[in-house]
Amino acid sequence: MNKQQGFTLIELMIVVAIIAILAAIALPAYNNYRIRSAEGACQAEAKAYMNSAVSALMSSMTVAAPEHKACTSPTTAISSITGTTNFVPKSPGTANTVCSNSTATCTMTPSV
């Protein structure tokens, strides 16, 4: 009786093909997840900043410049209760968050 030891080349090729198919499905989904996460983090940072800034402006206090952890802009503090402020997410995010300076309401249309 011959004892079979190891795997045949065909078996190994089938396993590699299955792994390649799974990777082809998983990598685009992961990339979309990264994009949505970057945009969501920027939106959360924008909303928190706008709540703080509008409260400070209504109370005649100084408004600090926004921290840049998830967004790349704006770089200066808001100075007026009128208009809107545009927040740009860090890469890989692409959808901007637009916030109203008077109500601190922020909106974004996700890119994926």
Buried (B, 14 or more C-beta within 10 A) or exposed (E): EEEEEEEEEEEEEEEEEEEEEEEEEEEEEEEBEEBBBBBBBBBBBBBBBBEBBBEBBEEEEEBEEBEBEBBEEBEEBBEEEEEBBEBBBBEBBEBBBBBBBBEBEBEBEEBB
